[in-house]
Amino acid sequence: MLDKSLTPEQQEYQQLARDFTAKHIIPVASEYDRTGDFPEFILKEVKEAGINCMAVPKEYGGPGLSSLIQSIVVEEWGYGCAGFATTLAGNGLSTYPVLIAGTDEQKKSFYPYIVNGGMGAFALTEPGAGSDAGGVATVAKREGDEYVINGTKCFCTTGSYASVFIIFASTDPSLGTKGISAFIVEREREGLTIGAVEHKLGIRSSNTVEVLLKNVRVPAAHLLGQEGDGMKIAMKTLDMARPIVGAIGVGLARRAMDECIKYVKERLDINGKPLAAHQNVQFRIADMAIQVEAARQLLRRCMSLKEAGLPYSKESAMAKTFATDTAMKVSAEAVDLMGEFGYSLDSVVEKLMRDAKVMQIYEGTNQIQRMVIAGQLLR
């Protein structure tokens, strides 16, 4: 059922996203998970549905949807498949740095790449710089009216299919994090190549790659903000992106709960009674529902703060952490309740549990999120 607490517009997008997921994601999710292939077709379908590049303002060709509507849509994608949701939400991740620090000219040159049905990619992580983003070793050296970029990025989502990247590189290594800058880099730039493709436990339909940069030249005008603004841009970007990961987690947890409810209502015990008749099972299902709803409401509070222009870094970290921990807990509980059927490769919840794990890791591990939360509370 649609959420009656939402406005008519929000309900409209919830229904749109739910129908989209039922038609284009759920029927094929298991096959793409099995093969690990990238679902290129979904980029065309999401554009035609009008829910592509949701954060791009209307004046630049996007729908300019509110943060809450974005989370509502992404929850439905997550209900269908976290891999597909990661792919579709990835354009938002590459959009945010330009939204935060881009000039009008930069927005006009960047947004058409993704609004027209393409992909953008966000490249911050490196082999030696994961949770400690300050360890970025990629270097951008100013030469006249250009920057020359050299380095390696890893775990870059949709990198093989992206037509434009946001690359973080140090313009002054002696300054540490204060020397990191952000650049718009088009795929066709000479020296930018795609390296190893990662084969993953979960979200297997989402493309994850290494990006190699060897003497890649970009105009100085492709610098976002000023030199040294990169870490600030990255942190603001992740504040915006973490609740979206939380929304995927809420959708995944809701799907695991629904699959489990269906199973315990149909499965009979040795006495011919449905498993759902047992109080222990009822309590465990109730706990699932409590956790899913709590995660959703924490997420919506975060989005309301963001929309109001109020600080929300702590709430962003809380929403991401709680929602993705919930996704892991609820999906594992569903596997447990469904026993050998839950553990089978033919089971939906087996896939959900594999997909859930990465959400506790990417966009900043949940351990890092707890450091952010504690830092806000104890300062």
C-alpha positions as CSV (number, residue, x, y, z in Angstrom):
1,M,0.0,0.0,0.0
2,L,1.1,3.6,-0.6
3,D,2.2,5.6,2.4
4,K,-0.8,7.7,3.4
5,S,1.5,10.0,5.5
6,L,3.0,11.3,2.2
7,T,1.7,14.2,0.2
8,P,-0.1,13.4,-3.1
9,E,3.0,14.3,-5.1
10,Q,5.2,12.1,-2.9
11,Q,2.7,9.2,-3.2
12,E,2.7,9.7,-7.0
13,Y,6.5,9.2,-7.1
14,Q,6.2,6.3,-4.7
15,Q,3.8,4.5,-7.1
16,L,5.8,5.4,-10.1
17,A,9.0,4.0,-8.6
18,R,7.1,0.9,-7.3
19,D,5.7,0.2,-10.8
20,F,9.1,0.8,-12.4
21,T,10.7,-1.6,-10.0
22,A,8.0,-4.3,-10.5
23,K,8.3,-4.0,-14.3
24,H,12.0,-3.5,-14.9
25,I,14.0,-4.7,-11.9
26,I,12.4,-7.5,-10.0
27,P,11.8,-9.9,-13.0
28,V,15.5,-9.8,-14.0
29,A,17.4,-9.1,-10.8
30,S,18.3,-12.7,-10.0
31,E,19.6,-13.3,-13.5
32,Y,21.9,-10.2,-13.5
33,D,23.1,-11.2,-10.0
34,R,23.9,-14.7,-11.3
35,T,25.8,-13.5,-14.4
36,G,27.3,-10.3,-12.9
37,D,26.4,-8.5,-16.1
38,F,25.7,-4.7,-16.1
39,P,22.1,-3.9,-16.9
40,E,22.6,-1.1,-19.5
41,F,19.0,-1.3,-20.5
42,I,17.9,0.3,-17.2
43,L,19.5,3.6,-18.1
44,K,17.1,4.1,-21.0
45,E,14.1,2.9,-18.9
46,V,14.8,5.2,-16.0
47,K,15.2,8.2,-18.3
48,E,11.8,7.4,-20.0
49,A,10.2,7.0,-16.6
50,G,11.3,10.5,-15.6
51,I,13.2,9.5,-12.4
52,N,16.7,9.7,-13.8
53,C,19.3,12.1,-12.3
54,M,16.8,13.2,-9.7
55,A,19.0,15.8,-8.0
56,V,19.8,17.7,-11.2
57,P,17.9,21.0,-11.1
58,K,15.2,21.7,-13.7
59,E,17.1,24.6,-15.2
60,Y,19.8,22.0,-16.3
61,G,17.4,19.5,-17.7
62,G,16.8,17.3,-14.6
63,P,13.6,16.8,-12.6
64,G,15.0,18.7,-9.5
65,L,13.2,16.4,-7.0
66,S,13.2,17.0,-3.3
67,S,15.5,14.9,-1.1
68,L,12.5,13.1,0.4
69,I,11.1,12.1,-2.9
70,Q,14.6,10.9,-4.0
71,S,14.7,8.7,-0.9
72,I,11.2,7.4,-1.6
73,V,12.2,6.4,-5.1
74,V,15.5,4.8,-4.1
75,E,13.7,2.8,-1.4
76,E,11.6,1.2,-4.1
77,W,14.7,0.5,-6.2
78,G,16.3,-1.1,-3.2
79,Y,13.3,-3.3,-2.7
80,G,13.8,-4.7,-6.2
81,C,17.6,-5.0,-6.2
82,A,20.4,-3.3,-4.3
83,G,22.7,-3.7,-7.3
84,F,20.3,-2.0,-9.7
85,A,19.7,0.7,-7.0
86,T,23.4,1.3,-6.6
87,T,23.8,1.8,-10.3
88,L,20.8,4.2,-10.6
89,A,21.7,6.1,-7.5
90,G,25.4,6.4,-8.6
91,N,24.5,9.2,-10.9
92,G,23.4,11.2,-7.9
93,L,26.8,10.6,-6.3
94,S,28.6,12.1,-9.3
95,T,26.0,14.9,-9.5
96,Y,26.5,16.2,-6.0
97,P,30.0,17.7,-6.2
98,V,28.9,19.7,-9.3
99,L,25.8,20.8,-7.4
100,I,27.8,21.8,-4.4
101,A,30.8,23.6,-6.0
102,G,30.2,23.8,-9.8
103,T,29.9,27.1,-11.7
104,D,27.0,27.7,-14.1
105,E,29.2,26.8,-17.0
106,Q,30.4,23.7,-15.3
107,K,26.9,22.6,-14.7
108,K,25.9,23.2,-18.3
109,S,28.8,21.1,-19.5
110,F,28.5,18.3,-17.0
111,Y,24.8,17.6,-16.5
112,P,24.0,16.8,-20.2
113,Y,26.3,13.7,-20.0
114,I,24.0,12.1,-17.4
115,V,20.6,13.8,-18.1
116,N,20.6,12.4,-21.6
117,G,20.9,8.8,-20.4
118,G,24.6,8.4,-19.6
119,M,26.4,7.7,-16.4
120,G,28.7,9.7,-14.2
121,A,31.2,8.3,-11.7
122,F,32.7,9.5,-8.4
123,A,36.4,8.6,-8.0
124,L,37.8,9.2,-4.5
125,T,38.9,5.8,-3.2
126,E,42.4,4.6,-3.9
127,P,44.3,1.4,-3.0
128,G,45.9,3.3,-0.1
129,A,43.1,5.7,0.7
130,G,39.8,4.1,1.7
131,S,38.3,5.2,5.1
132,D,41.3,7.6,5.3
133,A,40.5,9.7,2.3
134,G,43.3,12.0,3.3
135,G,45.7,9.4,1.9
136,V,44.9,10.3,-1.7
137,A,48.1,9.8,-3.7
138,T,46.7,10.8,-7.1
139,V,48.4,14.1,-8.1
140,A,47.2,17.0,-10.3
141,K,50.0,19.3,-11.4
142,R,49.2,22.7,-12.9
143,E,50.8,23.4,-16.3
144,G,49.7,26.6,-17.8
145,D,46.0,26.5,-18.5
146,E,45.8,22.8,-17.8
147,Y,46.1,20.2,-15.0
148,V,48.0,17.0,-15.6
149,I,46.6,14.1,-13.5
150,N,48.4,10.9,-12.5
151,G,47.2,8.2,-10.2
152,T,45.0,5.2,-9.6
153,K,41.4,5.0,-8.3
154,C,39.7,1.8,-7.2
155,F,36.2,0.6,-6.3
156,C,34.7,3.2,-8.7
157,T,31.0,2.5,-9.2
158,T,29.8,2.3,-12.9
159,G,33.3,3.4,-14.0
160,S,33.3,1.2,-17.1
161,Y,30.2,2.9,-18.4
162,A,30.7,6.4,-17.2
163,S,31.1,9.2,-19.7
164,V,32.3,11.7,-17.1
165,F,34.1,11.4,-13.8
166,I,34.6,13.5,-10.7
167,I,38.3,12.8,-9.9
168,F,39.9,13.8,-6.6
169,A,43.6,14.5,-6.7
170,S,46.2,16.4,-4.7
171,T,47.3,19.7,-6.1
172,D,49.7,20.2,-3.1
173,P,50.7,16.9,-1.4
174,S,52.6,18.8,1.3
175,L,49.2,20.1,2.6
176,G,47.7,16.7,3.2
177,T,43.9,16.8,3.1
178,K,44.0,20.6,2.6
179,G,45.8,20.0,-0.7
180,I,43.1,17.8,-2.3
181,S,41.1,19.2,-5.2
182,A,38.2,18.0,-7.3
183,F,38.1,17.9,-11.1
184,I,35.6,17.1,-13.9
185,V,37.2,14.6,-16.2
186,E,35.5,13.4,-19.4
187,R,35.9,9.7,-20.4
188,E,37.5,10.5,-23.7
189,R,40.5,12.3,-22.2
190,E,43.7,10.7,-23.4
191,G,45.4,8.7,-20.6
192,L,42.2,7.7,-18.7
193,T,41.7,4.0,-18.9
194,I,39.7,1.4,-17.0
195,G,41.7,-1.3,-15.2
196,A,40.5,-4.3,-13.2
197,V,36.8,-5.1,-12.8
198,E,35.8,-6.2,-9.3
199,H,33.9,-9.4,-8.8
200,K,31.8,-9.1,-5.7
201,L,29.9,-11.0,-3.1
202,G,26.8,-8.9,-3.6
203,I,25.4,-6.1,-5.8
204,R,26.9,-8.1,-8.6
205,S,25.0,-6.3,-11.4
206,S,26.6,-3.0,-10.2
207,N,29.9,-2.3,-12.1
208,T,32.9,-1.6,-9.9
209,V,36.3,-0.9,-11.4
210,E,39.8,0.5,-11.1
211,V,40.4,3.8,-13.0
212,L,43.9,4.5,-14.2
213,L,45.1,8.1,-14.9
214,K,48.3,8.6,-16.8
215,N,49.2,12.2,-17.8
216,V,45.5,13.0,-18.2
217,R,45.2,16.7,-19.2
218,V,42.1,18.7,-18.3
219,P,41.5,22.4,-18.7
220,A,42.0,24.5,-15.5
221,A,38.4,25.4,-15.9
222,H,37.5,21.8,-14.9
223,L,38.6,22.4,-11.3
224,L,35.6,22.5,-9.0
225,G,35.8,25.4,-6.5
226,Q,39.4,26.3,-5.6
227,E,42.5,24.3,-5.2
228,G,42.3,22.6,-1.8
229,D,38.5,22.4,-1.7
230,G,38.4,18.8,-2.7
231,M,38.0,17.2,0.8
232,K,35.4,19.7,1.8
233,I,33.5,18.9,-1.5
234,A,33.9,15.2,-0.9
235,M,32.6,15.3,2.7
236,K,29.6,17.4,1.7
237,T,28.9,15.0,-1.2
238,L,29.0,12.0,1.2
239,D,26.7,13.7,3.6
240,M,24.2,14.0,0.7
241,A,24.8,10.4,-0.5
242,R,24.7,8.5,2.7
243,P,20.9,8.8,3.3
244,I,20.4,7.5,-0.2
245,V,22.4,4.4,0.7
246,G,20.2,4.2,3.8
247,A,17.1,4.3,1.5
248,I,18.5,1.3,-0.4
249,G,18.9,-0.4,2.9
250,V,15.3,0.3,4.0
251,G,14.0,-1.1,0.7
252,L,16.1,-4.2,1.0
253,A,15.1,-4.8,4.6
254,R,11.4,-4.3,3.6
255,R,11.8,-6.9,0.8
256,A,13.4,-9.4,3.2
257,M,10.6,-8.9,5.7
258,D,7.9,-9.4,3.0
259,E,9.5,-12.5,1.6
260,C,9.8,-13.9,5.2
261,I,6.1,-13.1,6.0
262,K,5.0,-14.8,2.9
263,Y,7.0,-17.9,3.7
264,V,5.9,-18.3,7.4
265,K,2.3,-17.8,6.4
266,E,2.5,-20.6,3.8
267,R,5.0,-23.0,5.5
268,L,3.4,-25.6,7.8
269,D,5.0,-27.2,10.9
270,I,4.9,-30.9,11.7
271,N,1.5,-30.4,13.2
272,G,0.1,-28.8,10.1
273,K,0.0,-25.3,11.6
274,P,1.5,-22.3,9.7
275,L,4.8,-21.2,11.2
276,A,3.2,-17.7,11.5
277,A,1.0,-19.2,14.3
278,H,4.0,-19.5,16.6
279,Q,4.5,-16.7,19.0
280,N,8.3,-16.8,18.6
281,V,8.0,-16.3,14.9
282,Q,5.4,-13.5,15.4
283,F,7.8,-11.7,17.7
284,R,10.7,-11.9,15.2
285,I,8.5,-10.6,12.4
286,A,7.4,-7.8,14.7
287,D,11.0,-6.9,15.4
288,M,11.7,-6.8,11.7
289,A,8.8,-4.3,11.1
290,I,9.9,-2.1,14.0
291,Q,13.4,-1.9,12.7
292,V,12.3,-1.2,9.1
293,E,10.0,1.6,10.2
294,A,12.5,3.1,12.6
295,A,15.1,3.2,9.8
296,R,12.7,4.9,7.4
297,Q,11.7,7.5,9.9
298,L,15.3,8.3,10.8
299,L,16.0,8.7,7.1
300,R,13.0,11.0,6.6
301,R,14.1,13.2,9.5
302,C,17.5,13.6,7.9
303,M,15.9,14.5,4.6
304,S,13.6,17.1,6.3
305,L,16.7,18.8,7.9
306,K,18.4,18.8,4.6
307,E,15.4,20.4,2.8
308,A,15.2,23.0,5.6
309,G,18.8,24.0,5.0
310,L,19.8,22.9,8.6
311,P,22.9,21.0,9.6
312,Y,22.4,17.2,9.0
313,S,25.8,15.6,9.0
314,K,25.2,13.7,12.2
315,E,21.7,12.7,11.1
316,S,23.1,11.6,7.7
317,A,25.6,9.3,9.4
318,M,22.9,8.0,11.8
319,A,20.4,7.2,9.0
320,K,23.0,5.4,6.9
321,T,24.3,3.4,9.8
322,F,21.0,2.4,11.3
323,A,19.3,1.6,7.9
324,T,22.2,-0.5,6.6
325,D,22.7,-2.3,9.9
326,T,18.9,-3.0,9.7
327,A,19.2,-4.3,6.2
328,M,21.9,-6.8,7.3
329,K,20.1,-7.8,10.5
330,V,16.7,-8.3,8.9
331,S,17.9,-10.1,5.8
332,A,20.0,-12.5,8.0
333,E,17.0,-13.0,10.3
334,A,14.9,-13.8,7.2
335,V,17.4,-16.4,6.1
336,D,17.4,-17.9,9.6
337,L,13.6,-18.1,9.8
338,M,13.3,-19.6,6.4
339,G,16.0,-22.3,7.2
340,E,17.3,-24.3,4.3
341,F,14.9,-22.5,1.9
342,G,16.4,-19.2,2.9
343,Y,19.9,-20.4,2.4
344,S,19.2,-21.9,-1.0
345,L,20.6,-20.1,-4.1
346,D,17.0,-20.1,-5.4
347,S,15.9,-17.9,-2.5
348,V,15.5,-14.2,-2.7
349,V,16.6,-13.6,0.8
350,E,20.0,-15.3,0.2
351,K,20.7,-12.6,-2.4
352,L,19.4,-9.9,-0.1
353,M,21.8,-10.9,2.7
354,R,24.7,-10.9,0.3
355,D,23.7,-7.5,-1.1
356,A,23.2,-6.0,2.4
357,K,26.7,-6.5,3.6
358,V,28.3,-3.9,1.3
359,M,26.0,-1.2,2.4
360,Q,27.7,-1.3,5.8
361,I,31.0,-0.7,4.0
362,Y,30.6,1.7,1.1
363,E,29.9,5.5,1.3
364,G,31.9,5.3,4.5
365,T,32.0,2.3,6.7
366,N,29.5,2.2,9.6
367,Q,32.5,2.3,12.0
368,I,33.5,5.6,10.4
369,Q,29.8,6.8,10.7
370,R,29.9,6.1,14.4
371,M,33.1,8.2,14.6
372,V,31.3,11.1,12.8
373,I,28.3,10.8,15.2
374,A,30.4,10.6,18.3
375,G,32.5,13.6,17.1
376,Q,29.4,15.7,16.7
377,L,28.1,14.7,20.1
378,L,31.3,15.1,22.1
379,R,32.8,18.2,20.6
